[in-house]
Amino acid sequence: MTNSDAVTGARLLADDIATALGYDVQTDDSAPAHLTEKADRAGGWISLRVPALDIEMGYGPAPAVTPDSVACQLATHIQDDILSRTSMIWPAYPGHDDQPLVPGDKGWYSESDPTVLVPYGHARSAQPRHRSRGCSPVVAGLLVRRTDRRQVW
């Protein structure tokens, strides 16, 4: 890995966040003072900040990683924070309710449809998370009907 590979990977993820959610995203390849020695041993440092959400994540990538690996590592650690702070499914897989795409070695993929792969830097959508309040009307209706019957089958 070169430092430019780490920066490229972080920028791919930053583009996904900025495009889908509209937030300013900053990348930085200088390690914080207290981690400079560790970053030098690791071969570099990369961090990503979303100031509006008060999210920051950084790490020292291994020497042989690719930009996609850097994006994956950062995305793995930041995706839940984005969900919890925005209540948005990101990146969204349109038509699949509350199931976001998940980070993988080559980009965002769908756990329910292995043929779906969106390269880092190309995830363009987010959608509001649906919050359930108890049983959904359909489930509640089924439960009522089943409890009214003597036989379930």
Secondary structure as UniProt FT lines:
FT   HELIX           3..21
FT   STRAND          26..28
FT   HELIX           33..35
FT   HELIX           36..42
FT   STRAND          46..50
FT   HELIX           51..53
FT   STRAND          55..59
FT   TURN            63..64
FT   HELIX           67..86
FT   STRAND          88..89
FT   TURN            94..95
FT   TURN            97..98
FT   STRAND          102..103
FT   STRAND          108..109
FT   TURN            114..115
FT   STRAND          117..118
FT   TURN            120..121
FT   STRAND          127..128
FT   HELIX           137..148
//
